[in-house]
């Protein structure tokens, strides 16, 4: 049986927080708890002194179970479904790790 996970491509995350909102609504989490939390990194000036870099990094927390009830019913995790930038993908680890190979350092894989 294949193991599933969540691939997050931080290069495309726009920082919209829709993953946080979708997860909180799906899990009915109280104020101060998240199933996925969006972290902000930056901004910082690059070495050319003309450009800046800024990253948003969605991080699953201990409350994330990849929406096992939704997935069991044939759906996708709520964060994946509602990601406006399509920066998240749910699937078999074998497929996700193959996709990671060409992505570089801005991608992360979450396995519950």
Backbone as CSV, one residue per row, in Angstrom:
resi,resn,N_x,N_y,N_z,CA_x,CA_y,CA_z,C_x,C_y,C_z
1,UNK,0.840,-1.182,0.000,0.000,0.000,0.000,0.888,1.250,0.000
2,UNK,0.572,2.191,-0.875,1.364,3.416,-1.007,1.139,4.340,0.183
3,UNK,2.211,5.023,0.587,2.105,6.034,1.628,1.949,7.390,0.945
4,UNK,1.124,8.243,1.515,0.819,9.540,0.914,1.418,10.674,1.738
5,UNK,1.630,11.804,1.062,2.183,12.965,1.728,1.747,14.248,1.047
6,UNK,2.319,15.338,1.516,1.994,16.675,1.024,3.273,17.335,0.522
7,UNK,3.262,17.737,-0.739,4.382,18.443,-1.341,4.044,19.931,-1.350
8,UNK,4.938,20.743,-0.805,4.718,22.190,-0.746,5.849,22.884,-1.492
9,UNK,5.494,23.625,-2.535,6.480,24.356,-3.330,6.459,25.817,-2.880
10,UNK,7.409,26.180,-2.051,7.457,27.523,-1.466,7.745,28.615,-2.486
11,UNK,8.235,28.243,-3.647,8.500,29.235,-4.685,7.198,29.894,-5.155
12,UNK,6.101,29.162,-5.104,4.839,29.675,-5.629,3.875,30.155,-4.562
13,UNK,4.158,29.926,-3.301,3.272,30.383,-2.227,3.264,31.910,-2.201
14,UNK,2.052,32.486,-2.220,1.911,33.942,-2.253,1.634,34.546,-0.877
15,UNK,1.486,33.706,0.138,1.225,34.216,1.482,-0.218,34.605,1.718
16,UNK,-1.159,34.010,0.998,-2.566,34.411,1.093,-3.274,33.863,2.347
17,UNK,-2.682,32.889,3.016,-3.235,32.282,4.233,-4.480,31.424,3.980
18,UNK,-4.832,31.153,2.719,-6.026,30.342,2.474,-5.864,28.920,3.006
19,UNK,-4.654,28.398,3.037,-4.426,27.060,3.597,-4.751,27.048,5.093
20,UNK,-4.326,28.091,5.806,-4.623,28.192,7.244,-6.125,28.256,7.497
21,UNK,-6.806,29.116,6.764,-8.241,29.316,6.952,-9.007,28.038,6.618
22,UNK,-8.660,27.413,5.485,-9.344,26.187,5.074,-9.159,25.091,6.112
23,UNK,-7.966,24.967,6.637,-7.673,23.935,7.638,-8.416,24.208,8.946
24,UNK,-8.367,25.448,9.406,-9.054,25.794,10.659,-10.549,25.500,10.548
25,UNK,-11.133,25.805,9.387,-12.557,25.533,9.190,-12.836,24.040,9.114
26,UNK,-11.994,23.307,8.409,-12.179,21.860,8.260,-12.069,21.148,9.606
27,UNK,-11.064,21.528,10.373,-10.788,20.859,11.660,-11.497,21.514,12.841
28,UNK,-12.154,22.666,12.583,-12.813,23.428,13.643,-11.855,23.695,14.809
29,UNK,-10.666,24.173,14.464,-9.636,24.450,15.466,-9.905,25.796,16.144
30,UNK,-9.654,25.867,17.451,-9.890,27.119,18.176,-8.808,28.163,17.880
31,UNK,-9.071,29.377,18.306,-8.133,30.471,18.160,-6.770,30.057,18.726
32,UNK,-5.722,30.304,17.986,-4.375,29.993,18.450,-3.885,28.604,18.079
33,UNK,-4.695,27.816,17.393,-4.266,26.495,16.935,-4.407,26.430,15.421
34,UNK,-3.459,25.768,14.792,-3.461,25.633,13.343,-3.104,24.211,12.972
35,UNK,-3.674,23.736,11.881,-3.257,22.466,11.307,-2.101,22.698,10.350
36,UNK,-2.100,23.890,9.755,-0.985,24.347,8.931,-0.804,25.833,9.253
37,UNK,0.431,26.257,9.400,0.726,27.636,9.786,1.657,28.243,8.745
38,UNK,1.302,29.417,8.273,2.124,30.099,7.282,3.175,30.949,7.983
39,UNK,4.433,30.674,7.686,5.543,31.450,8.244,6.051,32.421,7.183
40,UNK,6.505,33.586,7.635,7.100,34.578,6.738,8.593,34.651,6.997
41,UNK,9.359,34.637,5.932,10.810,34.735,6.028,11.253,35.922,5.183
42,UNK,11.847,36.892,5.817,12.308,38.057,5.079,11.441,39.260,5.363
43,UNK,11.627,40.296,4.636,12.499,40.407,3.468,13.952,40.679,3.858
44,UNK,14.860,40.314,2.936,16.263,40.625,3.098,16.821,41.038,1.743
45,UNK,17.822,41.916,1.810,18.433,42.457,0.588,19.443,41.443,0.044
46,UNK,19.403,41.259,-1.270,20.357,40.365,-1.923,21.689,41.068,-2.107
47,UNK,22.698,40.313,-2.468,24.063,40.849,-2.539,24.231,41.949,-3.578
48,UNK,23.348,42.007,-4.580,23.487,43.052,-5.599,22.973,44.402,-5.111
49,UNK,22.399,44.444,-3.902,21.865,45.667,-3.290,20.727,46.307,-4.084
50,UNK,20.209,45.607,-5.087,19.108,46.142,-5.877,17.826,45.350,-5.682
51,UNK,17.952,44.114,-5.249,16.804,43.222,-5.159,16.616,42.709,-3.729
52,UNK,15.387,42.346,-3.472,15.029,41.807,-2.169,14.444,40.416,-2.338
53,UNK,14.564,39.606,-1.310,13.956,38.280,-1.322,13.020,38.152,-0.134
54,UNK,11.925,37.449,-0.353,10.891,37.289,0.662,10.228,35.946,0.413
55,UNK,10.032,35.135,1.435,9.440,33.810,1.270,8.291,33.612,2.243
56,UNK,7.301,32.869,1.790,6.221,32.372,2.634,6.372,30.858,2.682
57,UNK,6.276,30.302,3.877,6.506,28.870,4.038,5.365,28.257,4.849
58,UNK,4.454,27.518,4.182,3.396,26.811,4.910,3.998,25.595,5.627
59,UNK,3.719,25.475,6.930,4.279,24.390,7.727,3.150,23.623,8.424
60,UNK,2.963,22.348,8.090,1.968,21.535,8.799,2.365,21.372,10.267
61,UNK,1.369,21.343,11.146,1.620,21.205,12.582,1.199,19.814,13.054
62,UNK,1.290,19.604,14.348,0.907,18.313,14.923,-0.577,18.006,14.749
63,UNK,-1.386,19.004,14.446,-2.826,18.788,14.256,-3.148,18.307,12.841
64,UNK,-2.190,18.346,11.944,-2.422,17.944,10.551,-2.413,16.427,10.435
65,UNK,-3.502,15.890,9.906,-3.567,14.461,9.581,-3.854,14.284,8.090
66,UNK,-3.541,15.325,7.315,-3.794,15.377,5.879,-5.264,15.127,5.566
67,UNK,-6.132,15.614,6.460,-7.585,15.507,6.271,-7.994,14.081,5.933
68,UNK,-7.588,13.155,6.786,-7.812,11.733,6.494,-9.273,11.417,6.197
69,UNK,-10.215,12.088,6.833,-11.634,11.825,6.558,-12.017,12.287,5.158
70,UNK,-11.538,13.461,4.750,-11.813,13.966,3.392,-11.197,13.043,2.349
71,UNK,-9.954,12.634,2.592,-9.238,11.783,1.655,-9.913,10.409,1.555
72,UNK,-10.359,9.875,2.680,-11.049,8.579,2.685,-12.330,8.637,1.852
73,UNK,-12.930,9.813,1.769,-14.130,10.009,0.966,-13.837,10.358,-0.490
74,UNK,-12.564,10.324,-0.876,-12.185,10.590,-2.259,-11.759,12.022,-2.539
75,UNK,-11.690,12.858,-1.513,-11.300,14.251,-1.694,-9.815,14.484,-1.481
76,UNK,-9.433,15.745,-1.487,-8.066,16.174,-1.216,-8.041,16.848,0.151
77,UNK,-6.860,16.941,0.770,-6.765,17.741,1.988,-7.265,19.162,1.720
78,UNK,-7.881,19.761,2.698,-8.492,21.082,2.550,-7.478,22.141,2.117
79,UNK,-6.263,22.091,2.640,-5.251,23.083,2.276,-4.902,22.994,0.796
80,UNK,-4.826,21.779,0.267,-4.514,21.574,-1.152,-5.656,22.099,-2.016
81,UNK,-6.872,21.765,-1.642,-8.047,22.178,-2.398,-8.184,23.695,-2.484
82,UNK,-7.834,24.391,-1.407,-8.053,25.832,-1.343,-6.807,26.677,-1.605
83,UNK,-5.679,26.056,-1.914,-4.454,26.816,-2.193,-4.632,27.597,-3.493
84,UNK,-4.678,28.921,-3.399,-4.918,29.773,-4.560,-3.768,29.753,-5.564
85,UNK,-2.568,29.460,-5.109,-1.395,29.457,-5.988,-1.058,28.056,-6.495
86,UNK,-1.835,27.061,-6.100,-1.552,25.658,-6.456,-0.134,25.276,-6.063
87,UNK,0.284,25.728,-4.894,1.636,25.454,-4.402,1.708,24.164,-3.597
88,UNK,0.569,23.496,-3.410,0.525,22.263,-2.628,-0.039,21.134,-3.469
89,UNK,0.518,19.957,-3.247,0.042,18.779,-3.969,0.021,17.587,-3.015
90,UNK,-1.047,16.820,-3.072,-1.205,15.616,-2.252,-1.085,14.402,-3.169
91,UNK,-0.354,13.381,-2.722,-0.246,12.178,-3.537,0.678,11.153,-2.931
92,UNK,0.906,10.058,-3.675,1.819,9.006,-3.214,3.245,9.547,-3.083
93,UNK,3.925,9.147,-2.029,5.286,9.647,-1.778,6.225,9.392,-2.948
94,UNK,6.071,8.251,-3.594,6.944,7.924,-4.717,6.825,8.983,-5.824
95,UNK,5.602,9.397,-6.127,5.395,10.424,-7.151,5.881,11.796,-6.681
96,UNK,5.606,12.124,-5.422,5.997,13.437,-4.906,7.510,13.589,-4.823
97,UNK,8.210,12.542,-4.401,9.674,12.635,-4.313,10.294,12.764,-5.702
98,UNK,9.689,12.132,-6.711,10.188,12.278,-8.082,10.020,13.732,-8.549
99,UNK,8.910,14.357,-8.186,8.684,15.759,-8.557,9.641,16.696,-7.823
100,UNK,10.038,16.321,-6.608,10.953,17.146,-5.818,12.331,17.243,-6.461
101,UNK,12.729,16.203,-7.169,14.087,16.117,-7.707,14.469,17.344,-8.538
102,UNK,13.563,17.864,-9.324,13.889,18.999,-10.171,13.521,20.346,-9.583
103,UNK,13.051,20.385,-8.346,12.536,21.625,-7.771,13.579,22.453,-7.020
104,UNK,14.638,21.855,-6.567,15.612,22.618,-5.809,15.255,22.721,-4.334
105,UNK,15.747,23.752,-3.687,15.648,23.855,-2.236,14.369,24.509,-1.736
106,UNK,13.490,24.932,-2.616,12.302,25.652,-2.182,11.083,24.752,-2.038
107,UNK,11.293,23.474,-1.919,10.184,22.534,-1.819,10.355,21.695,-0.569
108,UNK,9.229,21.354,0.065,9.284,20.501,1.247,8.234,19.403,1.123
109,UNK,8.465,18.316,1.826,7.575,17.171,1.798,7.128,16.874,3.217
110,UNK,5.826,16.751,3.418,5.280,16.445,4.731,4.663,15.054,4.691
111,UNK,5.087,14.214,5.614,4.554,12.864,5.761,4.061,12.729,7.192
112,UNK,2.759,12.485,7.383,2.235,12.395,8.762,2.703,11.142,9.479
